């Protein structure tokens, strides 16, 4: 007969594997579906524009975002159970993961980044708000994880968390801030690149957390 510990341990491992598959799949889907959007540039155009109403893959990518949002929310719940003995920072990290899934996943999927006659729609505003909240949660996650897994517990992961945070902030600034001069125009023209580097950085971090969860011994 399976004990509660065995069932719980298996759920943690299964969820960790699902998260890794989701991160890899989402990054691949962006490039595959982008190929069906004529004149769409992975370097210049934002990810959000793939889900706009005028996009030929709008419905498909929106449904996908909602799906992976649910996956991340579930991942956040299981994360909390896997680390529950570590207290309030585990709860905060779990909440940030779920907020990321709710904002960048479900929110981005439900609200399309539509522009009509050169004007951003109300849906675009909601899309930006939901996505922005999710991005902030993703940026803050490594800082909270430094309290969940301290330098004494795992010095390599602790340093890695700081590196992910710095890269996350840097790519976010490159994506969102308009710099003056010709160099600034070049930076602004590569919004798609900065956004994808931000996403790659965060997904690598999610996968690292998943590996730790997979190997973690759970004490019930």
C-alpha positions as CSV (number, residue, x, y, z in Angstrom):
1,X,0.0,0.0,0.0
2,X,1.3,3.4,-0.9
3,X,2.0,5.7,2.1
4,X,1.1,9.4,2.1
5,X,4.8,10.2,1.8
6,X,5.1,8.1,-1.4
7,X,2.1,9.6,-3.0
8,X,3.2,13.1,-2.1
9,X,6.7,12.5,-3.3
10,X,5.5,11.2,-6.6
11,X,3.3,14.2,-7.1
12,X,6.3,16.4,-6.5
13,X,8.4,14.6,-9.0
14,X,5.6,14.5,-11.6
15,X,5.0,18.2,-11.2
16,X,8.7,19.0,-11.5
17,X,8.9,17.0,-14.8
18,X,5.8,18.7,-16.1
19,X,7.2,22.2,-15.3
20,X,10.5,21.4,-17.2
21,X,8.5,20.1,-20.2
22,X,6.2,23.2,-20.1
23,X,9.2,25.6,-20.0
24,X,10.9,23.9,-23.0
25,X,7.6,23.5,-24.9
26,X,6.5,27.2,-24.4
27,X,9.8,28.5,-25.8
28,X,9.6,26.1,-28.8
29,X,5.9,27.1,-29.4
30,X,6.8,30.7,-29.7
31,X,9.2,30.1,-32.5
32,X,7.0,27.5,-34.3
33,X,3.8,29.6,-34.3
34,X,5.8,32.7,-35.1
35,X,6.7,31.1,-38.4
36,X,3.0,31.0,-39.4
37,X,2.7,34.8,-38.9
38,X,3.9,36.5,-42.1
39,X,6.5,39.2,-41.5
40,X,6.6,38.4,-37.8
41,X,10.1,38.9,-36.3
42,X,11.3,37.0,-33.3
43,X,13.9,39.7,-32.7
44,X,11.7,42.8,-33.2
45,X,8.1,41.9,-32.4
46,X,6.8,41.2,-28.9
47,X,5.5,37.9,-27.8
48,X,2.1,39.6,-27.0
49,X,1.6,40.4,-30.7
50,X,1.3,36.7,-31.5
51,X,-1.9,36.6,-29.4
52,X,-3.4,39.8,-31.0
53,X,-6.7,39.3,-32.9
54,X,-5.0,40.0,-36.2
55,X,-2.5,37.2,-35.7
56,X,-3.2,34.0,-37.6
57,X,-2.3,32.0,-34.5
58,X,-4.2,34.2,-32.1
59,X,-6.7,31.6,-30.8
60,X,-4.1,28.8,-30.6
61,X,-1.5,30.8,-28.7
62,X,-4.1,32.3,-26.4
63,X,-5.4,28.9,-25.4
64,X,-1.8,27.7,-25.0
65,X,-1.0,30.6,-22.6
66,X,-4.1,29.9,-20.5
67,X,-3.0,26.2,-20.4
68,X,0.5,26.9,-19.2
69,X,-0.8,29.5,-16.7
70,X,-2.8,26.7,-15.1
71,X,0.3,24.5,-15.1
72,X,2.3,27.2,-13.3
73,X,-0.4,27.7,-10.7
74,X,-0.5,24.0,-10.0
75,X,3.3,24.0,-9.9
76,X,3.2,26.8,-7.2
77,X,0.8,24.7,-5.1
78,X,3.0,21.6,-5.2
79,X,6.1,23.7,-4.6
80,X,4.6,24.9,-1.3
81,X,3.9,21.3,-0.3
82,X,7.4,20.2,-1.2
83,X,9.0,22.9,0.9
84,X,6.4,23.5,3.5
85,X,8.6,22.9,6.5
86,X,10.6,26.1,5.6
87,X,7.9,28.6,6.5
88,X,6.7,32.0,5.3
89,X,9.2,32.5,2.4
90,X,8.1,29.2,0.9
91,X,4.5,30.5,0.9
92,X,5.7,33.8,-0.6
93,X,7.7,32.0,-3.4
94,X,4.7,29.8,-4.0
95,X,2.4,32.8,-4.3
96,X,4.8,34.5,-6.8
97,X,4.9,31.4,-9.0
98,X,1.1,31.3,-9.0
99,X,0.8,35.0,-9.7
100,X,3.2,34.6,-12.6
101,X,1.0,31.8,-14.0
102,X,-2.1,33.9,-13.5
103,X,-0.7,37.1,-15.0
104,X,1.6,36.0,-17.8
105,X,-0.3,32.9,-18.6
106,X,-4.0,33.1,-18.0
107,X,-4.2,37.0,-18.1
108,X,-2.2,37.2,-21.3
109,X,-4.3,34.5,-22.9
110,X,-7.7,36.0,-21.9
111,X,-6.9,39.6,-22.9
112,X,-5.5,40.3,-26.3
113,X,-3.0,43.0,-27.1
114,X,-5.1,44.6,-29.8
115,X,-4.4,48.0,-31.4
116,X,-7.2,49.6,-33.4
117,X,-6.5,52.6,-35.6
118,X,-3.2,53.1,-33.8
119,X,-4.9,53.2,-30.4
120,X,-4.4,50.6,-27.7
121,X,-7.7,48.9,-26.7
122,X,-9.0,48.3,-23.2
123,X,-8.1,44.6,-23.7
124,X,-4.5,45.7,-24.5
125,X,-4.5,47.6,-21.2
126,X,-5.7,44.6,-19.2
127,X,-3.2,42.4,-21.1
128,X,-0.4,44.8,-20.0
129,X,-1.5,45.0,-16.4
130,X,-1.9,41.2,-16.1
131,X,1.4,40.5,-17.8
132,X,3.2,43.2,-15.9
133,X,2.1,41.8,-12.5
134,X,3.2,38.3,-13.7
135,X,6.6,39.7,-14.8
136,X,7.2,41.4,-11.5
137,X,6.4,38.2,-9.7
138,X,8.9,36.4,-11.9
139,X,11.6,39.0,-11.3
140,X,11.1,38.9,-7.5
141,X,11.1,35.1,-7.3
142,X,14.9,34.6,-7.2
143,X,15.2,37.0,-4.3
144,X,12.6,35.1,-2.2
145,X,14.2,31.8,-3.2
146,X,17.5,33.1,-1.6
147,X,15.6,32.9,1.7
148,X,14.0,29.5,0.9
149,X,17.4,28.0,0.0
150,X,20.1,29.9,1.8
151,X,23.8,30.2,0.9
152,X,24.5,27.8,3.7
153,X,22.0,25.2,2.3
154,X,23.2,25.5,-1.3
155,X,25.8,28.1,-2.2
156,X,25.7,27.4,-5.9
157,X,21.9,27.8,-6.2
158,X,22.1,30.9,-4.0
159,X,24.6,32.5,-6.4
160,X,22.6,31.3,-9.4
161,X,19.5,33.0,-7.9
162,X,21.3,36.4,-7.8
163,X,22.6,35.9,-11.4
164,X,19.0,35.2,-12.6
165,X,17.7,38.2,-10.8
166,X,20.4,40.5,-12.3
167,X,19.8,39.1,-15.8
168,X,16.1,39.5,-15.3
169,X,16.3,43.1,-14.3
170,X,18.7,43.9,-17.1
171,X,16.6,42.4,-19.8
172,X,13.5,43.9,-18.4
173,X,15.1,47.4,-18.5
174,X,16.3,46.8,-22.1
175,X,12.8,45.8,-23.0
176,X,10.9,48.5,-21.3
177,X,13.0,51.7,-21.2
178,X,13.6,53.9,-24.2
179,X,17.2,55.0,-24.3
180,X,18.3,58.1,-26.2
181,X,20.7,58.1,-29.2
182,X,21.2,55.8,-32.1
183,X,22.2,52.9,-29.8
184,X,18.9,53.5,-27.9
185,X,17.0,53.1,-31.1
186,X,18.8,49.9,-31.8
187,X,17.9,48.6,-28.4
188,X,14.3,49.6,-28.8
189,X,14.1,47.8,-32.1
190,X,15.0,44.5,-30.5
191,X,12.1,44.3,-28.0
192,X,11.4,40.7,-29.1
193,X,15.0,39.7,-28.3
194,X,15.0,41.2,-24.8
195,X,11.7,39.7,-24.0
196,X,12.8,36.2,-25.1
197,X,16.0,36.5,-23.2
198,X,14.0,37.5,-20.1
199,X,11.7,34.5,-20.6
200,X,14.7,32.1,-21.3
201,X,16.4,33.3,-18.1
202,X,13.2,32.8,-16.0
203,X,12.4,29.4,-17.5
204,X,16.0,28.1,-16.8
205,X,15.4,29.2,-13.2
206,X,12.0,27.4,-13.1
207,X,13.7,24.2,-14.4
208,X,16.5,24.5,-11.8
209,X,13.8,24.7,-9.1
210,X,12.1,21.7,-10.6
211,X,15.3,19.7,-10.5
212,X,15.7,20.6,-6.8
213,X,12.1,19.6,-6.1
214,X,12.6,16.3,-8.0
215,X,15.6,15.4,-5.9
216,X,14.3,16.7,-2.6
217,X,13.5,14.3,0.1
218,X,10.1,15.1,1.6
219,X,9.5,14.7,5.2
220,X,5.9,14.2,6.2
